[in-house]
């Protein structure tokens, strides 16, 4: 929710500055461009944080279910191991 409010404020302020640049004075362009760059950096930061959270969740899922039979590779499955032993004998 915090990210949505921040994005909304950035967009409103950018729109006001763009309007001011076009209608009032061209000197507002410097502030507008700087704010836009800050907005882009903020979006990259949020995107990286979301990706890292998803990767952490995936790591937790795979780490906690290593001993579960459904997450073992086929060669480590007990039924396949037993069948290999029978074929070897």
Secondary structure, DSSP 4 states (H G I P E B T S, - for coil): -HHHHHHHHHHHHHHHHHHHHHHT-TTHHHHHHHHHHHHHHHHHHHHHHHHHHHHHHHHHHHHHTSSSGGGS-GGG-HHHHHHHHHHH-
